[in-house]
Amino acid sequence: MSAFVGAVAGYLGSLMLSKRMALVGGPLGHLTLPGITLALISGFDVSLGAFLFVALGILFIWLLEMRTKLPMEAITAIIFASGVAAAFLFLPEEKTVPALIGDVSQVSVEAVAAAVILSLLVFLATKKIFSGMVLASISEDLAIVSGTDTRKLNFIYLACIAVVVSLGVRIVGGLMTAAVVAIPACTSRNLSRNLFQYSYIAMVLGGIGCVLGVVSAALTGTASGPLIVIVDTLLFVVSLTSKRTGT
């Protein structure tokens, strides 16, 4: 499960970084907290609860962006701040740590299967819209002239982010989802020489970081979320060395 989620997060992150939106994953991760709170209180899967609230938040972001023309980052900040405030009014204190940093120790077979399937669907959807989104990030007017439906692409793009963030809360919690999206993409930027390499190296690095983090957590008996982020960060530091030496 972690390998698939990490891989698709890295792949989607390469697109988000190209659009200078990599850090949007953080606010959206925080927006999962009301859903996680509801799931923990009611006893259903946290990823489902997270998705319900992220999907609702993204719908508001998409509609407000079209109506107000405010930057997506600004609208996201408004939505996530409201969500976090609501979450901490009801989140039980003993459930705070798992909600913030994740917990993969008790994942059902059904949850793993659903995560794998959803990760594959997000990968296929992101791959289909990738070139159009990159073109729109360069010039939205040029994308429209070329026949690209930017509103439709933005909706699909935001839906993919919602799914990845919702799956990510299971392994890194609502506090660190931006890391599994942004860091592998940044590492890949240092190592790649073209757009194809950039997106797929980010995907591979995302999967490797999550697997190594989960294995390290199992060996040390600590939480997987922080270790995944630490592994991703170490890979980024190595990529800086590789870039500097020209290898």
N, C-alpha and C positions, 0 to 999 in steps of 0.2 A: 504493500500500500504506500509506504513512505517513498519508495523509489519512483512510483508512477506520479504521485502528487508533486514530489520535488522536481521531477523532470518536466512536467507540464508547466509548473510554476516558473521554472527557468526559461522555458520556451516563450511563454507569455510575457515574462519579464523583459526579454529582449525587444519585444514590440513596445512595451511600456517605456523602456529606457529610450528607445528611438523617438517616442512622442514626448519625452521629458516628463513622464508621469510615473516613474518607478516608485516614488514615495507615496503615491495615492493608495498603494496597498496597505500602508500603515493605518491611515484613517479608516479605511474600509474594514480592516481587521478589528479596529476598536468598535466599529459599528456592529460587529458580531456579538458583542458582549450582552446586549439585551436578549438576543436569541439564545445565547448560551445560558443565561440566567433562567429564561423560561424553560429551556430543556432540562436543566438541573433540578428545578423546582418540580416540574411535571413528570420527569422520569423518561423522556424520550431522547433520541440521538442528538448530540450537541451540534453535529454538522447540519442536520436538518433545521434545527432552531436557528443556527447561524445564517443559513441560506435564506430563510424566510425574511429575516430582517435586512440582510445585505441586499437581497433582490428588491425589497421595498424601498430601501435607501437609494439604490441605483436607479430605480424607476423615477423617483423624485429628482435625482441629479440630472437624468436625461431630459426630463420635462422642463426643469428650471433652466438648464443650459440653453434650450431652444427658446424659452420665453424671455429670459433676462439677458442673455448674451454675456453673463458673468463667466470668468474662467472656471473650468471644471474643478480645479484645485480649491478655489474659494467656496464653491457650492458644497464640495465634499467636506470641507472643514466645518461648515455650518451643520450639515446633517450628522456627521460623526460625533460632534460635541454634544448635540442633543441626545443621541443614542447612548453615549457613555454616561451622561448624567442620569438618564433613566435607569440604566443597568445597575449602577451602584446604589440606587435607592432600594433595590430588591435582592441583590446578589448576596446569598448567605456567606458569612465570613469564612467558614470552613471550606467553601467551594471557590474562593477567590484565586488561589494559586493555580489549580488546574485550568481555570478559565483563562488565566493570563499567559501561562507558559505551556499548556498542552499536556496531554496524557495519552500515550498509545499502548499502555499496559493492558487495557481491557477493551480491545476492539473485537467485535464479533465478526464471524465469517461473512455475514451478510453485509456488514459495513465495509469490509475490505473489498468484496466483489463490487459493491456500488461505487466505491472510490476509484477502482481500476477502470470501470466502464465510463464513469463521468470524466476521468482524466483523458481517456482516449478520445471521447467526444469533443472535449475542449481543445485537444491538440488538432483534430481535424478541422474544427471550426476556425481556430486561430490561423492555421495554415492557409485556409481558403481566403481569409480576409487580409492576410499579412501584407501583400503587395499594395493593395488598395489603401490600407491604413498608413503605410509608409509614404505613399504618394500624397495622401491628404495631409500628413504631418509636414511635408515639404511645401505644398501649396494646395489649400482646400479648393480654391477657384480652379486650378488646373485639374484636380481630381473630378470636380463637377463637370467641367467641359469635356473630359474624357469619358463621361457617362457613368461615373461612380456615384452610387447612392450613399452619400456620406452619413446620412441619418441612420440608414439601415446598418451600415458597417459599425457606427458608433454604438448602436444598441446591442449588436452581436458581441462587440468588443467588451462592453460593460457587463453583459451577461456572463461572458467567459471569466472575467475578473471576479464576479460574484461567486461562481462555482469554485474557482481555485482558492479564493479566500476562505470560503466555507469549509473546504476540505483541509485547508492549511491549519485551521484552528485545532484540529484533532492532533496534529503533530507538533506545532509550535505555539499554540494558543492564540488568543486575540491580540496579544501585545507585540508579537514579533513576525507577523505575516509578511510585512514589507521586506524583511531580510531574505526570505526564501525566494522572493520575486526579484529583488534588486541586486543582491550580491552576486549570484551566478551570472547574471547579465553583464555586470560590471567586469567580472573576471574574464568572461568571454570576449568582451570588447578589447581587453589587453592582449588576448591570444589570437584573435581571428584576423583575417585579411580581407574578407568580403562578407556580404550580408548572409549568404548561405552558411558559411562557417560560423558566423556570429550567432545565429539563431540556434543551430544544432549543437554547438559547443556549450551554449548556455543550458540547453536541455540536458545534456550529458552531465555537466557539472552539478546541476540542480539535483539530479537523481543520486549522484555519488555523495554529495553532501548530506542528503537525508539518510541514506543507507549507513554511512559511516557514523553519523550522529546517533542513530538508533542503536547500532551495534555498541558504540561506546557507552551509551546509557545502560544497556543491558549488562555490560561488563563491570561498570562502576556503581550501578544501583542508583544513579541520579536521573534527573528529568531529561528527557530527550530534546525538548525544545531549545534550551540554551546551548546544548552540545552541537546541535545541527547548525546553529548560527555561528558558533565558534569554528566548526570545520569549514563552513562556507567562507568565513573571514580568513582562515589560514590559507585556503586555496587562492583567495584574492591576493594575499601577500606574496605567495609564490609566483603568481602571474605577474606581479610588479617586477620581481627579480628577472623573470624570463623576458619581459619586455625590455628591461634595461640592458640585458646582455645580448638582445637581438636574436634569441633562439626561438 
